[in-house]
Amino acid sequence: MEPTPLSLPAATDPWGDWLRDRVREGLGRAGEVVATLREASDGHAAILQLWNDAGIEVANVLAVTSLAAAVHPDEEVRSTAEELEAEARRFLTDLTLDASVFARLESVRPDPLDDGARRVLADALREFRRSGVDRDEDVRDRVRELRDRETALGQAFARNIREGRRTTKVPVSALAGLPADFIADHPAVDGEVEISTDYTETHPFLTFSTDAEARRAVGATFFDLGWPANDQVLADLLAVRHERATLLGYPDWPSYDAEVKMIGSGPAIAEFIDRISAEADEAGRSEVAELAEAVGETVDVVSWRHALEELKRERFGVSANEVRSYLDFTKVRDGLLAVTGRLFGVEYQPVATPSWHPDVTAYDVLLDGDLLGRIHLDLHPRAGKYNHAAQFDLRPGVRGRQLPEGVLVCNFPRGLMEHRDVVTLFHEFGHLLHHVLAGRHEWVRFSGVATEWDFVEAPSQMLEEWAWDTEVLRSFATNADGDPIPAALVERMRAAEEFGKGFLARTQMFYAAVSYRFHQERPADLTARLFELYDEYSLLPPLPGTHFHAGFGHLEGYSSAYYTYMWSKTIAKDMFTAFDPDDLFAPEVAIRYRDRVLAPGGSRDAAALVADFLGRPYDTRAFTAWLTS
């Protein structure tokens, strides 16, 4: 019987009960499989299949719990999901510290296995050793405690950001310069309006408001998201990760974490950050000086958006408000589906299915008439929801057993969008497609977006290129009268986008430096070290008295590896050279990319996938040429 999509409860159903049942049943089945695995004869071929069976059950549990904790509108359900996720992670910790399971896996001879099975075996043995299974009992016990503590701290850090939404009251006059729909959504009370820390409110306000004092007030609130609670939470999280890494024989957390990534070592992260910073330095400093000249004042982390908007309007004839008039959310979403469907040869069929919130829309994804999987789009902000943009798994795909299902979680306005939101939507949808297209593997470990962590952003970053193409945009970007966005405007937008890549690259390297240095150094005063890193890497002065690190959510999920965004971009720029910029839908290259980079998931090393697609090893020439041009 062919696998079918997962049946979810309706928004009004008791999601907490459904989660408990799914987790307990899933972990129960996993426990039974592990018990069988422990008793298996050494070297028996069934050992790897049992390992895969257990992995499927645990992956299913972790997918639904992490998703529900991030998106369910009921705080009680989110809390339940966090508790169940912690239970599942304890199960996984115990499993990878189980010496008898490790012994059974270690007994399997790789010689008679096919390439996929050998890769699964090698990965499993490495993960057991990185967990400390071959260490003394006291070390294993301490690792178990540390992993439990890390889960709790990571959840607290994310929760304080997700549920720490704040608002700033500003005079109604501060809305001058804002789009009409934004003003309409912010009615005045006693001559004031409230601007929240939601991206859909803070970013437009910082871009368009002509009131510098109000922008500064809103920026100060935004850069204190998660403060003060997350300062101590983060310090504890850094300490826990460091102790676990050193307990297992590594000098620090970045060295432990980088071992399984393309970059290979912790020190290589610092070298990469410094190299990109140096390459972007001259252009970045020149750009910041031009921004300051354009607005007649020093440009900092709060004012750069407004200054950049002013410069783009004056120098390139690009007004973000004019661009917004062509970017209605519904048209953009439908356009994205049409573009990616044409590009990758897939079809999206809307399905009416229960979900956690009425905003969520779902589509079955078909390839040549066959059901590949299902996607769910949760794209608008609400209280308590994950407040950034990301793709979440709902279920990994396993060939012949279960269909892949993924969820796009974003926070876009319901009406008109800024073009940067369109770029973000294309980017995140790239992850969703990767998850579904790579969901037909036998081994769950390498299903979906399961490549090295510093490659996973590359396919999504490459898909951003389609959000800048004139003909692509004109296919869905139309104004209220139905007129498509003028080609001349798109060309000016593209020219304007080239300005700022230097100082924005330096900003990305500041984020990467915070991610790496905090984990490598564990400074006693996080705020003081943060401001030192601002001085060293960012070309935009910080806002005194703020605490950006407390709301920097990537410190939880990406830990010391935020560098991966720029690392992936170097590969994305190289992969894009295979496409004809005058014909981005040329089927031969698009299908080759789909089948050789996306569909394999993690079944081969990322470098091998890219080399197979390009016909050569990847290099950084295209990226360097772009950055320094």
N, C-alpha and C positions, 0 to 999 in steps of 0.2 A: 504494500500500500504506500502511495506517495505521501511524504510528509506534508503537513498542513501548518498554516500560521498558528501562533500561540493565541489562545482564547484569554482575553483580559476582562476583568470586571468593569462594569460601567462606573462612571464618575461618582454616582450615588451609592454604589455597592460598598460593603465593608472591606476596603482594600487591606486593612491591617490583618484581618482573618485570612484573606487570600495569600498574603505574603507569608504569614506564619506557616500555613499549610504547605505552600510551595517550597519553602526553605526546609522545613522538617522532613518532608518527603524526599527532597533532593539530597539532603545530607544523609538521610537514612539509607537511600539507595547507594550513595557513595561509600558509606561505611561498610555496607555488605560487600561491595566490590573489593574494597581494600582488604577486608578479612579473607576473601577468596584469594586475592593476590598474595597475601602473606603465606598462604599454605600451598601456593603453586610450586611445582617441581622446578628446581634450578634450571635455567636455560630454556624453559618451555616457551614456545612461540606465543602462547596465549598471554604471557605476562604483559607485553606491550599493549595488547588489546584491552586488557583489564585496566591498565594505567590510563588509557584513552577514555574508557568508560567512566572512570572516576573523575577524570578531568572534565568531561562533558557535564556531569552533574554539578560539580563545584562552579564551573563557569556560568551555568544557567542561574545558579543561586546568586552569585556575585553580580551578575548583570541586572537582575530585577531589583535587588536591594539597593545598589548604588544609584540606579535610575530613580527609584521611588524617593530616596532620601533627597534627591536634588530637585525633583519637579512636582511631587504631589502637593496639592493645595492645602491639605490638612496637616497641621504641625504634629499632631499625634501620630499620624501615619509616617511622617518623615522620621520621627524619633524611633518608631518601631522598626523602620527600615534600617536605621543606623545600628540598632541593637542586633538585628538579624545579620547584617553585614559583618559586624564584629564577630558574631558566632561562626559565620562561614570562614572568616579569615583565621580564626583560632583552629578550625578544622584543618585548613590548608597548612598552617604552621606545624601542627602536630604531624600531619602527613609527611611533610618534607624533613621532619626530624625523626622519622620512623626508621630505625636501623634495619629492621627486617624487610621492609618494603625496598629500601635501598639495596639490600643484599640480593633480593630477587631480581631487581633491574640490572644490577651489576653482573649478574650471572648470565645475562643474555649475550650471546656472541653476535657481534655486528656483521660478520662475514656473509651469512646467508640472507641478510635482510636487504630489501630494496632501499633506494636512496632516501625515500620519505621516512621509512621506519628507522634507518640509521640516524637520521637527523633528530627524530623524536627521542631516541634513546640517548644520544649524546647530550641533548638539551636537558633531559630529565636528570641525568647523572650530574651535570654541571649545577643544576638548580639545587639538588640535594647537598652537594658539597658547599655551595655558597650559603646554604642554610645552616651549616655546621653539623650535619648528621655524623660526620666522622670525627667529631671532637669529643672531649670528655663529657661526662654526664652533667657536671656543674656548668659547663659552657653551654650545653644544649638547653638546660633549664633557664639560664639567664637570657639566651637568645629568644626563647619562647616568651619570657616576660617582656622583653624589649619590643618584640613584634606586636604583642597585644597593646602595649603602651603607645607604640607608634600609630596603630590604627585609631585609638581613642583620641590622640592628639591631632591627627590629621582630620578626623571628623569634626573636632571642635574648631579647628582653624577654618575649615570650609564653612561650618555653620555660622560662625561669628561674622563672616563676610556675607553669606547668603541672607541671613536674617538681621543683619546690622544696618539695614536701609535707614538713611537719615535725610533730613530736608533742611534747606536753608531758606529763610524768608528774605526776600529782596523787594525793593519798591517796584510797583507795577511799571514804572517808567523804565526799569531795567530790561523790559521785554522789547524795547525799541531795537529794531534790526532782526528780531526773530520772525520766522515764517508765520503767516496768518493762522495756520492750523495749530501751531504750537501755542500761540497766544490764546486761541479759543479753548484749548485744553487746560489753560491755567487761569481760571477766573480769580479776580482780585477779591480779597477780604480785608476790609479796613485799609485799602491802599497798598496791600502787599500780596505777593504770590509766593508759593513754595516751589522750590526746585529740588528734586530728590537726587540721590546718588545713583539712580538708574542711569545706565549709559544713554538711554533714549532721551533723557532730560539733561544730564550734565554736559555731554559732548556738544549738542546743538547750542546750549546756552553759552558755553565757553567759545564757541565758534562765532556766533552771530551777535550776541549782546554788545551794544556799544558802551555799556556802563562798566568801566574797568574795575571800579571798586566792588560792584556786585559780582563780577566774574571772579575776583579774588576771593570773595567770601564763599562762593559756590565751590571754587577749587580747593579752598582750605578744608571744607567739609568732605569733599570727595577724597582727598589725599589722607584723610584720617579714618577712612572706612576700616573697621575692625580694631581700631584703637580705643582704649588701651588693652582690652582683653587679649588680643592676639600677640602682644609683645612677649608676654611670659609663655604663652602657648608655643610660639615659634622658638623661643630660646630652649624650651624643654624638648621640642621636636628635634632641633639640631643636636642637642646633647645625646638623645636616644639613638639617633642615626649614627653618630660618631662612635658611641660605645659599641654598637652592634658591629660596625665595620672593623674597628680595631680588635674586638674580641675574636673576629674571624681571620685576623692576620693582615689586614689592610692598613695603610697609614692613615687613611681618613675616608669619609663617606664618598667624596667624588671619585676616588680611586676604585672603591668597591662598585659604585654605580656605573662608571664608565667602562668597566671590564666587558660588559655584554653589549656595548654600543659600537657603532662604526668607528668612533673616535679612539677607542681602545684604552685610554688612560686619563687619569685626573689632570696631570700637568699639561696634557695636550689641550684641555679645555682652556686653560689660561693662555696658552700660546695662540689658540684660534681667536679668542676674544681680543687679544692685543694686536694680532695681525689685521683683523677687520677694522679695528679702531684706527690703526695707522693708515690703512687704505682710504678710509672715509674722512680723515681728519681735515685735509686741506679744503675739500669741497664743503664739508660740514660747517667749518668756521666761516667760510665765505657766505654760505647761505644764511647763517644766523645773523651776520652783519647786514645782509640785504634785508632781512626781515625787520631788524631794528630800525633801519633807515626808512623802511616803508611805513612804519607806525610812529616813528619819532620817539621811541623809548626802548629800554632794555627788554629783551624777550626772554621769558622764563617758562617753567613747566605749565603755568596757568595761561599765559598770554599767547603762546606760540600758535595755537589754533586760530585765534582771531587775526593775528598778524599774517598768517599764511593765507587765510581767506581774503584779506585785504590785498595782499600782493598778487594773488591769482586773479582777482578781479581787475586790478589795475594793469598788470603786465600781460596777462594772457586773455583777458576778456572772458573769464570764467567766473560765474556767480553760482555758488552752491544752491542758492534758492531757485535760480533758473533751472539748474539741472534737476533739482527735486521735482519740479513740476512735471517731469516726464517719467518719474519713477514711482508709480502707484504700486503698493505692496502686492496686491493680488495679481496684477499684470507681470510684475517681476517674478513672483513665485512660479506662475504658469510658464513664463518665458524660460526660466531656469530648467524646468522639466522638459520643455520642448528642445532646448539647446543640448542638454546632456543626453536626451533620448536619441537625437539625431547623431550626435558625436559618437556615442558608444553602441548604437544599434539596439537600445533597449526601449521598452514601452512601459508607461506608467498607467495603471488602471486604478482610479479612485475606489476606495472601499469604505462602506459604512460599518464601522466596528467599534465596540465599546473601548473606552480609554479613561485616563485619569482626569481629563479636563475637556470641556467642550471646545476649547481652542484647537485641540489636536486634530490634524487631518492625516489620513493613512492612504497609502498606495501600494498595490502589488506591483512588483517589478518583474517584467517578462523579457526573455531573450529567445528569439525565434519561436515564440509561442509557448515556451516552457517557463513555469513559475520559478524565478530565482530566489525571491524572498519578499519581504515587506518592509516598507519604511514608514516612519511616523514623524510628522513635522509639528513641533511645539515651539512656535516662533515669536510669541508676544510676551511681554513682561507681566508679572503678577507678584503679589506679596509672597515672600518665602521661597521663591523659585531661584534656582541657580541663575546668577545675574550676569553671566558672560556669554560666550558662545562655544558650543562643543558638540561633538557626536558621542552619544552613549550607546552601548550595546543593550539590546533587549534580550537577544539570544544569538549565540554564535551558530553559524551554519556548519553542518557535518553531512557529508554526502550520503544520501539515502536514509538519513535518520532525522534531521531537523533542518528547517529552513532558517537562513539568517534573517534576523530582524534588527534594525537599528533605529535610533531616534536622533533627530536633529533638535537641539535645545538652544534657542537664541532669544534675543530680546529686541525685536524690531518694532517700529511703530506700525499701527494698523493702516495708516493712510499713506502719505508720501514718505519716501525713504531718501536718505542721502546716498550718493554713489558709493561712499566707503562702506555703507551697509550692504550694498549689492555685492561688492567685492568680498565682504565677509561671508555672505550667504553662499556665493560660489565656492569659496574656500572650504567652508564647513561641509557643504554638500559633497565635496570631493572625498572627505572621510567616509561619508555615508555610502557613496557608491563603492568605494574600496572595500568596505565591510561586506556589502552584498555580493559584489562581483567575485570576491575571494572566499565565498561561503560554500564552496563545493569540494572541500577537502576531506579526506578520510580522518585526518588527525586534527583534533580540535585545537591543539596548541598552536598550529600555524594557519588557522582559519581567520579570515578577515584582515583587519589592520594589525598584523602580527609580525611585521618586520622589525628591524632594529629601531629603537625609539628615536634616534636622530635622523631617520629617513621618513618616518610616517607623515611629516608635514610636507614633504616634497611633492607628492601627487596633488595635494590640495593647493599648494602655492602655485603649481603650474596651471591648475584650472582657473586661477584668478585671471590669467591672460585673456580668457574668453570674455570676461566682464569688461575688458577695455577695447574690444574689437568693435569697430564702427557698425558693421553689418549685423553683428550679434545684438548689439544694443538696440539698433533700429527695429529689430524683429519683435521687441516687446516694450521698449521705452517710448510711450506715446503720451501726449498731454491730454487735457480734458476734452479737447476737440478731436482727438484721435490722430493728431499729427505726430509722426515719428520724430525723435530727437534729431536735430540737424546734424549732418555729417561734419560740417565745419565746427560745430560746438564740440563734438566728440574729439576731433583732432586737437582742438585747443585744450580740452581736458587732459588728453594724453601728454601734451607738451607741458602743461602745468604740473602734472603728476611727476615728471622728471625732476622738477625743482623740489628740493628737500630730502632727496634720498640719502645725502651725505649725513646731515644732522640726525635724520631719523634712524639711520644705521647705527650711529653713535648711541642713540637712545636705546636701541635694541641691545647693544653691547653693555650698556649700563645695567639693564635688566639681567643680562646673562652674568655680569660680574657680581651683582647682588646674589643671584642664585648660587654661583660657584663659591665666592668668597665667604658668604655666611656659613655655608656647609664646611668649607675647608678650615676656616678660622674660628668659628663659633665665638664672635666678639662678645665681651661682657656687656657692652653698651651698643645695642643694635642700631639705634638711631644715630649715634655718633659715627659709627662705621658707614652707615647708609650715606651720610652727608659727605664723608671722605670719598666714597665711590662716585657720588654725583660729580665731585670736583675732578676726579680722575678720568671718568668716561663720558659723562653726559655733557653736551655743549649747552644745555639749557639749565640755568641755575634753579635750584629747588626753592620751594616755598618754606621759609623758616617756620619752625614749630610744628611741621607736619610729619607724618609717620607712614610713608608709602608702603613700607614693608608689611605693615599689619594687614593691609588689604590686597597684597600681591598673591592672589590665589594659586598661581603656578608654583609657589614654593612648597605647596603640599603635594600636588600631583607630579610635577616635573622635578622636584627636589633640586639637585645641583645642576640640572641639565637644561636650563632654559636656552642655552647656546644652540640647542637643536633647531630652533626656528631658523636661524641664519645659516646653520650648516645645511639644513634641508633646502634652503633657498638657493645655495650654490649649485646643488644638484638639479633643482627645478629649472633653473636658467639653462643648464646644459641640456636637459631633456627637451626643452622647448625648441632648441635649435633643429630638432628633427622635423618640426612642423613647418609648413609653408605659411608665412604670415598673411599671404594673399588668399589662402584657401585653408582656413583652420578646420574645415570639415572633410578634408581629403580622406576618404575611407581607409586607404591602405595603411597610412601611418597611425590613424586613430585606433583602428582595430588591432594593429600590431602592439600599440601601447597598452590597450585594454587587456590583451591576452598575455603579454610578456611581462608587464609590470604590475598591473592591478590584480588580475585573476590569480596569479600564483600565491598571493598572500605572503606568508612567511616561509614558504616551502624551500626557498633558496636565500642566500645572503643578498642583501639589497644591492651591493655592488655588482653582483652577478646578474641580477635582474636588469639593472640599468645598462650594463655592457651588452646584454642580449638584445635589448631594444635599440641601443645606439650603434651597435656593431663595433664598439670600442669601449675601453674603460672611461668612466666619467672623469672630467677635469673641471677646474674652476675658471677657465679662460672666459667663458661667456659671462659669468657673474662679475669678474673683475672688470671686464670691459664695460659692463652696464653700470657698475658702481662708480667708476672713475671717468665716465664719459660726460 
